Amino acid sequence: MNKVSYYLVLVVAILTCLQFIPHAFLGYPAILEHVSKGEIQEPAAQGVQMIWIYSSIMMLLSGIWMFFIAKSIKMGEHLARLQGLFISIGLIAFGLSCSYIAQEVFNHLFFFTVEGILLLLSVTVFYKRKSQD
């Protein structure tokens, strides 16, 4: 059993789902305000709004998906481990890309890197393969 892995996946899943709330319900109105002020000009305004909605929905779905794979990771199932690995790589890549773009390591999106590292630890360091019976 991979109890530590299971709990790490649950923590990341909960945090990701909780991050959806301010992202969707505080961030989107802020985007609309920037559009109305002309800070995001018309050629890009619709795209930015669509991307924001998409990223909000995908953030929630990623968190929900981690809830789905958590029990399988606890049981040591390889396919769940791979899914956790791919999600962790995506979170780390996103967080590091944001740090590169912002030109500072500890920007407001660095937390995604931390989540990715926790998830990576859960499917590597703390992970035990299912015993072959």
C-alpha positions in Angstrom: 0.0 0.0 0.0 1.1 3.5 -0.8 -0.4 5.5 2.0 2.0 8.4 1.7 1.5 8.6 -2.1 -2.2 8.4 -1.6 -2.3 11.3 0.9 0.1 13.4 -1.3 -2.2 12.9 -4.3 -5.2 13.9 -2.2 -3.5 17.0 -0.9 -2.6 18.1 -4.4 -6.1 17.2 -5.7 -7.8 19.3 -2.9 -5.5 22.3 -3.5 -6.0 22.2 -7.2 -9.8 22.1 -6.8 -9.7 24.9 -4.3 -7.6 27.0 -6.6 -10.3 26.8 -9.2 -12.6 28.9 -7.0 -10.6 32.2 -6.9 -9.3 31.6 -10.4 -12.8 31.3 -11.9 -14.8 33.6 -9.6 -12.3 36.4 -8.9 -9.9 36.1 -11.8 -12.4 36.1 -14.6 -14.1 39.4 -13.4 -10.6 40.9 -13.2 -9.9 39.9 -16.8 -13.2 41.5 -17.9 -12.2 44.7 -16.0 -8.8 44.8 -17.8 -10.7 44.3 -21.1 -13.1 47.2 -20.3 -10.2 49.5 -19.4 -8.5 48.7 -22.7 -5.5 47.1 -21.0 -6.2 44.0 -23.1 -6.9 45.2 -26.5 -9.7 43.9 -28.8 -7.7 41.5 -31.0 -6.6 39.5 -28.0 -9.6 40.2 -25.6 -11.8 37.3 -26.7 -8.9 34.9 -26.8 -7.8 35.9 -23.3 -11.4 35.4 -22.0 -11.7 32.0 -23.7 -8.3 30.9 -22.4 -9.2 32.0 -18.8 -12.5 30.0 -18.9 -10.7 26.9 -20.4 -7.9 27.1 -17.8 -10.5 27.4 -14.9 -12.4 24.3 -16.1 -9.2 22.3 -16.7 -7.9 23.2 -13.3 -11.0 21.8 -11.7 -11.0 18.7 -13.9 -7.3 18.1 -13.1 -8.1 18.2 -9.4 -11.1 15.9 -9.8 -9.0 13.5 -11.9 -6.5 13.2 -9.2 -9.2 12.2 -6.8 -10.1 9.4 -9.3 -6.5 8.1 -9.5 -5.6 8.5 -5.8 -7.1 5.1 -4.7 -5.4 3.3 -7.6 -2.1 4.9 -6.7 -2.6 3.7 -3.2 -3.1 0.2 -4.5 0.1 0.4 -6.6 -1.5 0.3 -10.1 0.9 1.2 -12.9 -1.6 3.1 -15.1 -2.6 5.5 -12.3 1.1 6.0 -11.5 1.7 7.0 -15.2 -1.3 9.4 -15.1 0.1 11.0 -11.9 3.5 11.3 -13.5 2.1 13.1 -16.5 0.0 15.5 -14.4 3.1 16.2 -12.2 5.3 16.9 -15.3 2.6 19.2 -16.6 2.3 21.1 -13.3 6.1 21.4 -13.0 6.5 22.5 -16.6 3.7 25.1 -16.2 5.1 26.5 -13.0 8.7 26.7 -14.3 7.5 28.3 -17.5 5.7 31.0 -15.5 8.8 31.6 -13.5 10.8 32.0 -16.7 8.2 34.4 -18.2 7.9 36.4 -15.0 11.7 36.4 -14.7 11.4 35.6 -11.0 11.3 32.1 -9.4 8.8 32.9 -6.7 5.9 34.5 -8.6 2.3 33.9 -7.9 2.2 30.7 -10.1 5.2 29.1 -8.5 2.8 27.1 -6.3 2.0 24.9 -9.3 5.6 23.8 -9.4 5.3 22.8 -5.7 2.2 20.8 -6.4 3.9 19.1 -9.3 6.9 18.2 -7.2 4.6 16.8 -4.5 2.8 14.7 -7.1 6.1 13.6 -8.6 7.3 12.5 -5.2 4.1 10.5 -4.7 4.6 8.5 -7.9 8.4 8.1 -7.6 10.0 8.3 -4.1 7.1 7.2 -2.0 5.6 4.8 -4.6 5.7 1.0 -4.1 4.8 -1.3 -7.0 1.8 -3.6 -6.6 3.2 -7.0 -5.6 3.0 -9.6 -8.3 0.9 -12.6 -7.0 
